[in-house]
Amino acid sequence: MRRLPFQPPIKHYDQRIEAIDEHICNLINQRKDITNNNPGFPTKKLITTWSEKYNLYEEFLNSVFTNFLNEDMYKPVVEPKGFLKNIPILKSFEKDDVFYSVTFVRQYENASVVHFNIDREDSDDEVHRRIREPILFDLSIEGKEADYNCRNEGGGGSGGHESYTFIVSPALPDDLSEINLVFKKYKRPFFNKPTGVEFVI
Protein backbone atom coordinates (compact mmCIF):
# COMPACT_ATOMS: atom_id res chain seq x y z
CA MET A 1 0.00 0.00 0.00
CA ARG A 2 1.69 3.19 -1.14
CA ARG A 3 1.80 6.03 1.36
CA LEU A 4 1.08 9.56 0.18
CA PRO A 5 3.82 12.13 0.93
CA PHE A 6 3.11 14.05 4.13
CA GLN A 7 2.12 17.66 3.74
CA PRO A 8 1.99 19.88 6.85
CA PRO A 9 -1.61 21.02 7.42
CA ILE A 10 -0.51 24.66 7.82
CA LYS A 11 2.61 26.68 6.98
CA HIS A 12 2.72 28.60 10.28
CA TYR A 13 5.11 27.53 13.06
CA ASP A 14 5.70 29.45 16.28
CA GLN A 15 9.48 29.39 16.74
CA ARG A 16 9.08 30.09 20.47
CA ILE A 17 8.08 26.43 21.05
CA GLU A 18 10.95 24.85 19.12
CA ALA A 19 12.82 23.90 22.30
CA ILE A 20 9.62 22.43 23.80
CA ASP A 21 8.97 20.35 20.68
CA GLU A 22 12.53 19.03 20.71
CA HIS A 23 12.09 18.13 24.39
CA ILE A 24 8.91 16.21 23.49
CA CYS A 25 10.91 14.23 20.91
CA ASN A 26 13.59 13.53 23.52
CA LEU A 27 10.97 12.32 26.01
CA ILE A 28 9.44 10.01 23.38
CA ASN A 29 12.88 8.53 22.75
CA GLN A 30 13.44 8.05 26.52
CA ARG A 31 10.03 6.36 26.75
CA LYS A 32 11.04 3.89 24.04
CA ASP A 33 14.41 3.16 25.68
CA ILE A 34 13.00 2.58 29.18
CA THR A 35 10.25 0.23 27.96
CA ASN A 36 12.29 -1.44 25.21
CA ASN A 37 9.66 0.01 22.87
CA ASN A 38 6.89 -2.00 24.55
CA PRO A 39 5.11 0.59 26.73
CA GLY A 40 1.61 -0.83 26.95
CA PHE A 41 -1.22 1.69 27.33
CA PRO A 42 -2.08 4.06 30.22
CA THR A 43 -5.11 3.09 32.27
CA LYS A 44 -8.38 4.96 31.85
CA LYS A 45 -7.86 6.45 35.31
CA LEU A 46 -4.47 7.87 34.29
CA ILE A 47 -5.89 9.29 31.07
CA THR A 48 -8.71 10.99 33.01
CA THR A 49 -6.28 12.36 35.61
CA TRP A 50 -3.90 13.78 33.02
CA SER A 51 -6.77 15.18 31.00
CA GLU A 52 -8.01 17.17 33.99
CA LYS A 53 -4.55 18.13 35.24
CA TYR A 54 -3.23 19.42 31.90
CA ASN A 55 -6.52 20.62 30.37
CA LEU A 56 -6.45 18.14 27.48
CA TYR A 57 -9.28 16.11 25.95
CA GLU A 58 -9.31 12.43 26.94
CA GLU A 59 -9.87 11.29 23.36
CA PHE A 60 -6.91 13.38 22.24
CA LEU A 61 -4.68 11.65 24.81
CA ASN A 62 -6.04 8.26 23.72
CA SER A 63 -5.09 9.14 20.15
CA VAL A 64 -1.58 10.22 21.15
CA PHE A 65 -0.83 7.03 23.07
CA THR A 66 -2.39 4.89 20.34
CA ASN A 67 0.09 6.36 17.86
CA PHE A 68 2.95 5.30 20.14
CA LEU A 69 1.75 1.70 19.70
CA ASN A 70 1.76 1.97 15.92
CA GLU A 71 5.12 3.62 15.24
CA ASP A 72 6.18 0.80 12.90
CA MET A 73 3.44 1.90 10.49
CA TYR A 74 5.54 4.97 9.72
CA LYS A 75 8.76 3.24 8.72
CA PRO A 76 10.11 4.41 5.36
CA VAL A 77 8.35 2.55 2.58
CA VAL A 78 10.48 0.46 0.22
CA GLU A 79 8.94 -0.12 -3.20
CA PRO A 80 10.33 -3.19 -5.05
CA LYS A 81 12.34 -2.21 -8.12
CA GLY A 82 14.22 -4.16 -10.75
CA PHE A 83 12.50 -7.54 -11.00
CA LEU A 84 14.97 -10.44 -11.12
CA LYS A 85 13.14 -13.77 -10.84
CA ASN A 86 10.60 -15.91 -8.98
CA ILE A 87 11.89 -18.42 -6.42
CA PRO A 88 9.62 -21.41 -5.70
CA ILE A 89 9.14 -22.13 -1.99
CA LEU A 90 6.26 -24.62 -1.66
CA LYS A 91 6.25 -24.69 2.16
CA SER A 92 3.16 -25.01 4.35
CA PHE A 93 1.75 -25.29 7.86
CA GLU A 94 -1.62 -26.63 8.99
CA LYS A 95 -3.49 -25.91 12.24
CA ASP A 96 -7.16 -26.36 13.18
CA ASP A 97 -8.06 -27.32 9.60
CA VAL A 98 -6.55 -24.09 8.24
CA PHE A 99 -3.82 -24.54 5.61
CA TYR A 100 -1.13 -21.81 5.44
CA SER A 101 1.35 -21.80 2.58
CA VAL A 102 4.05 -19.81 0.83
CA THR A 103 4.34 -20.91 -2.77
CA PHE A 104 6.98 -18.51 -4.08
CA VAL A 105 9.04 -15.38 -3.44
CA ARG A 106 9.37 -12.72 -6.09
CA GLN A 107 12.92 -11.33 -6.12
CA TYR A 108 13.79 -7.70 -6.89
CA GLU A 109 17.08 -5.83 -6.72
CA ASN A 110 16.15 -3.99 -3.52
CA ALA A 111 13.50 -6.21 -1.92
CA SER A 112 11.64 -9.51 -1.94
CA VAL A 113 7.89 -10.08 -2.11
CA VAL A 114 6.57 -13.04 -0.11
CA HIS A 115 3.22 -14.47 -1.22
CA PHE A 116 1.26 -15.92 1.71
CA ASN A 117 -1.91 -18.00 1.30
CA ILE A 118 -4.60 -19.12 3.75
CA ASP A 119 -7.07 -21.86 2.79
CA ARG A 120 -9.91 -23.21 4.91
CA GLU A 121 -13.28 -24.89 4.62
CA ASP A 122 -15.78 -22.25 3.50
CA SER A 123 -18.84 -21.97 5.74
CA ASP A 124 -21.25 -19.21 6.71
CA ASP A 125 -20.28 -19.45 10.38
CA GLU A 126 -16.59 -19.10 9.58
CA VAL A 127 -17.16 -16.12 7.26
CA HIS A 128 -19.23 -14.32 9.91
CA ARG A 129 -16.59 -15.00 12.56
CA ARG A 130 -13.84 -13.52 10.41
CA ILE A 131 -15.95 -10.41 9.76
CA ARG A 132 -16.54 -9.93 13.48
CA GLU A 133 -12.89 -10.50 14.42
CA PRO A 134 -10.62 -9.01 11.75
CA ILE A 135 -7.08 -10.37 11.93
CA LEU A 136 -3.66 -9.51 10.59
CA PHE A 137 -0.53 -11.60 10.10
CA ASP A 138 2.91 -10.22 10.81
CA LEU A 139 6.06 -11.64 9.20
CA SER A 140 9.58 -11.75 10.60
CA ILE A 141 12.71 -13.40 9.24
CA GLU A 142 14.95 -15.79 11.17
CA GLY A 143 18.20 -17.43 10.15
CA LYS A 144 20.40 -14.60 8.86
CA GLU A 145 22.26 -11.77 10.53
CA ALA A 146 20.71 -9.10 8.31
CA ASP A 147 18.00 -6.96 9.90
CA TYR A 148 14.96 -7.42 7.66
CA ASN A 149 12.01 -5.07 7.56
CA CYS A 150 8.78 -6.88 6.69
CA ARG A 151 5.73 -4.90 5.63
CA ASN A 152 2.27 -6.40 5.17
CA GLU A 153 0.91 -5.04 1.91
CA GLY A 154 -2.55 -6.40 2.58
CA GLY A 155 -4.56 -8.70 0.37
CA GLY A 156 -7.92 -10.36 0.30
CA GLY A 157 -9.87 -13.27 -1.03
CA SER A 158 -13.19 -14.92 -1.32
CA GLY A 159 -14.76 -18.13 -0.14
CA GLY A 160 -12.24 -20.15 1.80
CA HIS A 161 -9.14 -18.64 0.19
CA GLU A 162 -7.14 -15.56 1.19
CA SER A 163 -3.88 -14.29 -0.25
CA TYR A 164 -1.50 -11.66 1.18
CA THR A 165 1.83 -10.17 0.20
CA PHE A 166 4.72 -9.00 2.35
CA ILE A 167 7.51 -6.74 1.14
CA VAL A 168 10.83 -7.68 2.73
CA SER A 169 13.83 -5.36 2.58
CA PRO A 170 16.68 -5.73 1.98
CA ALA A 171 16.17 -8.56 -0.50
CA LEU A 172 16.31 -12.11 0.82
CA PRO A 173 19.14 -14.37 -0.42
CA ASP A 174 18.37 -16.55 -3.42
CA ASP A 175 19.17 -19.62 -1.30
CA LEU A 176 16.31 -19.70 1.19
CA SER A 177 17.24 -23.05 2.75
CA GLU A 178 18.57 -21.33 5.90
CA ILE A 179 15.75 -18.79 6.09
CA ASN A 180 12.68 -19.20 8.30
CA LEU A 181 9.53 -17.19 7.63
CA VAL A 182 7.86 -16.63 11.01
CA PHE A 183 4.19 -15.64 10.90
CA LYS A 184 2.33 -14.27 13.93
CA LYS A 185 -1.39 -13.69 14.08
CA TYR A 186 -2.79 -10.49 15.58
CA LYS A 187 -6.29 -9.10 16.10
CA ARG A 188 -8.02 -5.82 16.75
CA PRO A 189 -8.47 -3.22 18.14
CA PHE A 190 -5.15 -1.99 16.71
CA PHE A 191 -3.74 -5.24 15.34
CA ASN A 192 -1.10 -5.22 18.09
CA LYS A 193 -2.65 -7.91 20.29
CA PRO A 194 -1.08 -11.34 19.61
CA THR A 195 -3.47 -14.27 19.49
CA GLY A 196 -0.83 -16.85 20.42
CA VAL A 197 -0.88 -18.31 16.90
CA GLU A 198 2.66 -18.41 15.55
CA PHE A 199 4.26 -20.74 13.04
CA VAL A 200 7.34 -21.11 10.86
CA ILE A 201 7.33 -21.81 7.13
C-alpha positions as CSV (number, residue, x, y, z in Angstrom):
1,M,0.0,0.0,0.0
2,R,1.7,3.2,-1.1
3,R,1.8,6.0,1.4
4,L,1.1,9.6,0.2
5,P,3.8,12.1,0.9
6,F,3.1,14.0,4.1
7,Q,2.1,17.7,3.7
8,P,2.0,19.9,6.9
9,P,-1.6,21.0,7.4
10,I,-0.5,24.7,7.8
11,K,2.6,26.7,7.0
12,H,2.7,28.6,10.3
13,Y,5.1,27.5,13.1
14,D,5.7,29.5,16.3
15,Q,9.5,29.4,16.7
16,R,9.1,30.1,20.5
17,I,8.1,26.4,21.0
18,E,10.9,24.9,19.1
19,A,12.8,23.9,22.3
20,I,9.6,22.4,23.8
21,D,9.0,20.3,20.7
22,E,12.5,19.0,20.7
23,H,12.1,18.1,24.4
24,I,8.9,16.2,23.5
25,C,10.9,14.2,20.9
26,N,13.6,13.5,23.5
27,L,11.0,12.3,26.0
28,I,9.4,10.0,23.4
29,N,12.9,8.5,22.8
30,Q,13.4,8.0,26.5
31,R,10.0,6.4,26.8
32,K,11.0,3.9,24.0
33,D,14.4,3.2,25.7
34,I,13.0,2.6,29.2
35,T,10.2,0.2,28.0
36,N,12.3,-1.4,25.2
37,N,9.7,0.0,22.9
38,N,6.9,-2.0,24.6
39,P,5.1,0.6,26.7
40,G,1.6,-0.8,26.9
41,F,-1.2,1.7,27.3
42,P,-2.1,4.1,30.2
43,T,-5.1,3.1,32.3
44,K,-8.4,5.0,31.9
45,K,-7.9,6.5,35.3
46,L,-4.5,7.9,34.3
47,I,-5.9,9.3,31.1
48,T,-8.7,11.0,33.0
49,T,-6.3,12.4,35.6
50,W,-3.9,13.8,33.0
51,S,-6.8,15.2,31.0
52,E,-8.0,17.2,34.0
53,K,-4.5,18.1,35.2
54,Y,-3.2,19.4,31.9
55,N,-6.5,20.6,30.4
56,L,-6.5,18.1,27.5
57,Y,-9.3,16.1,25.9
58,E,-9.3,12.4,26.9
59,E,-9.9,11.3,23.4
60,F,-6.9,13.4,22.2
61,L,-4.7,11.7,24.8
62,N,-6.0,8.3,23.7
63,S,-5.1,9.1,20.2
64,V,-1.6,10.2,21.2
65,F,-0.8,7.0,23.1
66,T,-2.4,4.9,20.3
67,N,0.1,6.4,17.9
68,F,2.9,5.3,20.1
69,L,1.7,1.7,19.7
70,N,1.8,2.0,15.9
71,E,5.1,3.6,15.2
72,D,6.2,0.8,12.9
73,M,3.4,1.9,10.5
74,Y,5.5,5.0,9.7
75,K,8.8,3.2,8.7
76,P,10.1,4.4,5.4
77,V,8.3,2.5,2.6
78,V,10.5,0.5,0.2
79,E,8.9,-0.1,-3.2
80,P,10.3,-3.2,-5.0
81,K,12.3,-2.2,-8.1
82,G,14.2,-4.2,-10.7
83,F,12.5,-7.5,-11.0
84,L,15.0,-10.4,-11.1
85,K,13.1,-13.8,-10.8
86,N,10.6,-15.9,-9.0
87,I,11.9,-18.4,-6.4
88,P,9.6,-21.4,-5.7
89,I,9.1,-22.1,-2.0
90,L,6.3,-24.6,-1.7
91,K,6.2,-24.7,2.2
92,S,3.2,-25.0,4.3
93,F,1.8,-25.3,7.9
94,E,-1.6,-26.6,9.0
95,K,-3.5,-25.9,12.2
96,D,-7.2,-26.4,13.2
97,D,-8.1,-27.3,9.6
98,V,-6.5,-24.1,8.2
99,F,-3.8,-24.5,5.6
100,Y,-1.1,-21.8,5.4
101,S,1.3,-21.8,2.6
102,V,4.0,-19.8,0.8
103,T,4.3,-20.9,-2.8
104,F,7.0,-18.5,-4.1
105,V,9.0,-15.4,-3.4
106,R,9.4,-12.7,-6.1
107,Q,12.9,-11.3,-6.1
108,Y,13.8,-7.7,-6.9
109,E,17.1,-5.8,-6.7
110,N,16.2,-4.0,-3.5
111,A,13.5,-6.2,-1.9
112,S,11.6,-9.5,-1.9
113,V,7.9,-10.1,-2.1
114,V,6.6,-13.0,-0.1
115,H,3.2,-14.5,-1.2
116,F,1.3,-15.9,1.7
117,N,-1.9,-18.0,1.3
118,I,-4.6,-19.1,3.7
119,D,-7.1,-21.9,2.8
120,R,-9.9,-23.2,4.9
121,E,-13.3,-24.9,4.6
122,D,-15.8,-22.3,3.5
123,S,-18.8,-22.0,5.7
124,D,-21.3,-19.2,6.7
125,D,-20.3,-19.4,10.4
126,E,-16.6,-19.1,9.6
127,V,-17.2,-16.1,7.3
128,H,-19.2,-14.3,9.9
129,R,-16.6,-15.0,12.6
130,R,-13.8,-13.5,10.4
131,I,-15.9,-10.4,9.8
132,R,-16.5,-9.9,13.5
133,E,-12.9,-10.5,14.4
134,P,-10.6,-9.0,11.7
135,I,-7.1,-10.4,11.9
136,L,-3.7,-9.5,10.6
137,F,-0.5,-11.6,10.1
138,D,2.9,-10.2,10.8
139,L,6.1,-11.6,9.2
140,S,9.6,-11.7,10.6
141,I,12.7,-13.4,9.2
142,E,14.9,-15.8,11.2
143,G,18.2,-17.4,10.1
144,K,20.4,-14.6,8.9
145,E,22.3,-11.8,10.5
146,A,20.7,-9.1,8.3
147,D,18.0,-7.0,9.9
148,Y,15.0,-7.4,7.7
149,N,12.0,-5.1,7.6
150,C,8.8,-6.9,6.7
151,R,5.7,-4.9,5.6
152,N,2.3,-6.4,5.2
153,E,0.9,-5.0,1.9
154,G,-2.6,-6.4,2.6
155,G,-4.6,-8.7,0.4
156,G,-7.9,-10.4,0.3
157,G,-9.9,-13.3,-1.0
158,S,-13.2,-14.9,-1.3
159,G,-14.8,-18.1,-0.1
160,G,-12.2,-20.1,1.8
161,H,-9.1,-18.6,0.2
162,E,-7.1,-15.6,1.2
163,S,-3.9,-14.3,-0.2
164,Y,-1.5,-11.7,1.2
165,T,1.8,-10.2,0.2
166,F,4.7,-9.0,2.3
167,I,7.5,-6.7,1.1
168,V,10.8,-7.7,2.7
169,S,13.8,-5.4,2.6
170,P,16.7,-5.7,2.0
171,A,16.2,-8.6,-0.5
172,L,16.3,-12.1,0.8
173,P,19.1,-14.4,-0.4
174,D,18.4,-16.6,-3.4
175,D,19.2,-19.6,-1.3
176,L,16.3,-19.7,1.2
177,S,17.2,-23.1,2.7
178,E,18.6,-21.3,5.9
179,I,15.8,-18.8,6.1
180,N,12.7,-19.2,8.3
181,L,9.5,-17.2,7.6
182,V,7.9,-16.6,11.0
183,F,4.2,-15.6,10.9
184,K,2.3,-14.3,13.9
185,K,-1.4,-13.7,14.1
186,Y,-2.8,-10.5,15.6
187,K,-6.3,-9.1,16.1
188,R,-8.0,-5.8,16.8
189,P,-8.5,-3.2,18.1
190,F,-5.2,-2.0,16.7
191,F,-3.7,-5.2,15.3
192,N,-1.1,-5.2,18.1
193,K,-2.7,-7.9,20.3
194,P,-1.1,-11.3,19.6
195,T,-3.5,-14.3,19.5
196,G,-0.8,-16.8,20.4
197,V,-0.9,-18.3,16.9
198,E,2.7,-18.4,15.6
199,F,4.3,-20.7,13.0
200,V,7.3,-21.1,10.9
201,I,7.3,-21.8,7.1
